[in-house]
């Protein structure tokens, strides 16, 4: 059985669905000084609201609340059901400290105290 809605009712249903998706996720993308809420996220990409999403292409930062998760290279692929789909070309996990170029043993001292 197929159910048809008027254009106004369908628009209201779509708006409610987008609102629920925005409230469910804390994920957001930052690019060009703007912060945009992520509607859906998966391993290879994410979607944004097509009405407010810019045509992102290039380097963006992905956050969960205030925690920086990834630095990503993205391209816009297509628009479907009011959502703009972006795919990762590269996704690098964000680090909370600089990487080291030498092996560090577990339990190694953080600093040495000089004795006189």
C-alpha positions as a Python dict, from the first residue, in 0.01 Angstrom:
ca = {
    (1, 'X'): (0, 0, 0),
    (2, 'X'): (135, 338, -99),
    (3, 'X'): (59, 655, 96),
    (4, 'X'): (84, 998, -64),
    (5, 'X'): (113, 1323, 128),
    (6, 'X'): (55, 1679, 15),
    (7, 'X'): (364, 1888, -54),
    (8, 'X'): (320, 2082, 272),
    (9, 'X'): (288, 1769, 484),
    (10, 'X'): (590, 1608, 312),
    (11, 'X'): (795, 1926, 370),
    (12, 'X'): (700, 1918, 740),
    (13, 'X'): (799, 1551, 767),
    (14, 'X'): (1135, 1620, 597),
    (15, 'X'): (1202, 1920, 825),
    (16, 'X'): (1124, 1711, 1135),
    (17, 'X'): (1357, 1432, 1013),
    (18, 'X'): (1643, 1678, 957),
    (19, 'X'): (1587, 1836, 1298),
    (20, 'X'): (1600, 1495, 1467),
    (21, 'X'): (1922, 1406, 1282),
    (22, 'X'): (2085, 1734, 1387),
    (23, 'X'): (1992, 1684, 1753),
    (24, 'X'): (2114, 1325, 1763),
    (25, 'X'): (2474, 1402, 1662),
    (26, 'X'): (2725, 1627, 1827),
    (27, 'X'): (2951, 1593, 1524),
    (28, 'X'): (3034, 1907, 1334),
    (29, 'X'): (3262, 2009, 1050),
    (30, 'X'): (3470, 2325, 1057),
    (31, 'X'): (3580, 2479, 728),
    (32, 'X'): (3653, 2836, 619),
    (33, 'X'): (3574, 2964, 969),
    (34, 'X'): (3226, 2809, 968),
    (35, 'X'): (3093, 2531, 1188),
    (36, 'X'): (2830, 2304, 1029),
    (37, 'X'): (2635, 2026, 1202),
    (38, 'X'): (2680, 1673, 1059),
    (39, 'X'): (2354, 1487, 992),
    (40, 'X'): (2497, 1138, 933),
    (41, 'X'): (2849, 999, 959),
    (42, 'X'): (3004, 672, 839),
    (43, 'X'): (3356, 541, 781),
    (44, 'X'): (3398, 691, 433),
    (45, 'X'): (3214, 1021, 469),
    (46, 'X'): (2928, 1226, 610),
    (47, 'X'): (2622, 1427, 510),
    (48, 'X'): (2522, 1786, 580),
    (49, 'X'): (2194, 1971, 534),
    (50, 'X'): (2185, 2062, 162),
    (51, 'X'): (2012, 2395, 225),
    (52, 'X'): (2284, 2532, 452),
    (53, 'X'): (2588, 2330, 346),
    (54, 'X'): (2856, 2502, 143),
    (55, 'X'): (3020, 2323, -150),
    (56, 'X'): (3306, 2188, 59),
    (57, 'X'): (3614, 2068, -121),
    (58, 'X'): (3950, 2033, 43),
    (59, 'X'): (4069, 2029, 401),
    (60, 'X'): (3813, 2029, 686),
    (61, 'X'): (3824, 1944, 1056),
    (62, 'X'): (3574, 1701, 1211),
    (63, 'X'): (3479, 1753, 1578),
    (64, 'X'): (3270, 1565, 1832),
    (65, 'X'): (3160, 1848, 2058),
    (66, 'X'): (3489, 2019, 2142),
    (67, 'X'): (3708, 1713, 2078),
    (68, 'X'): (3900, 1727, 1750),
    (69, 'X'): (3861, 1385, 1586),
    (70, 'X'): (3995, 1405, 1232),
    (71, 'X'): (4152, 1630, 977),
    (72, 'X'): (3993, 1529, 647),
    (73, 'X'): (4032, 1593, 278),
    (74, 'X'): (3678, 1583, 134),
    (75, 'X'): (3486, 1620, -190),
    (76, 'X'): (3113, 1673, -243),
    (77, 'X'): (2965, 1378, -429),
    (78, 'X'): (2587, 1418, -461),
    (79, 'X'): (2269, 1552, -309),
    (80, 'X'): (1990, 1318, -203),
    (81, 'X'): (1677, 1377, 7),
    (82, 'X'): (1791, 1722, 117),
    (83, 'X'): (2131, 1595, 234),
    (84, 'X'): (2463, 1682, 69),
    (85, 'X'): (2698, 1383, 72),
    (86, 'X'): (3073, 1426, 119),
    (87, 'X'): (3336, 1153, 89),
    (88, 'X'): (3679, 1135, 245),
    (89, 'X'): (3981, 1128, 19),
    (90, 'X'): (4195, 1123, 334),
    (91, 'X'): (4104, 1109, 701),
    (92, 'X'): (4383, 1156, 955),
    (93, 'X'): (4312, 1112, 1329),
    (94, 'X'): (4391, 1424, 1530),
    (95, 'X'): (4664, 1385, 1792),
    (96, 'X'): (4674, 1560, 2127),
    (97, 'X'): (5054, 1585, 2117),
    (98, 'X'): (5328, 1597, 1857),
    (99, 'X'): (5457, 1264, 1724),
    (100, 'X'): (5806, 1154, 1829),
    (101, 'X'): (6070, 1015, 1597),
    (102, 'X'): (6219, 769, 1847),
    (103, 'X'): (6102, 472, 2052),
    (104, 'X'): (5974, 548, 2402),
    (105, 'X'): (5968, 269, 2656),
    (106, 'X'): (5667, 224, 2880),
    (107, 'X'): (5740, 368, 3223),
    (108, 'X'): (6038, 572, 3102),
    (109, 'X'): (6107, 887, 3308),
    (110, 'X'): (5960, 1209, 3177),
    (111, 'X'): (6261, 1418, 3279),
    (112, 'X'): (6599, 1374, 3448),
    (113, 'X'): (6698, 1559, 3764),
    (114, 'X'): (7056, 1673, 3765),
    (115, 'X'): (7258, 1604, 4085),
    (116, 'X'): (7534, 1837, 4210),
}
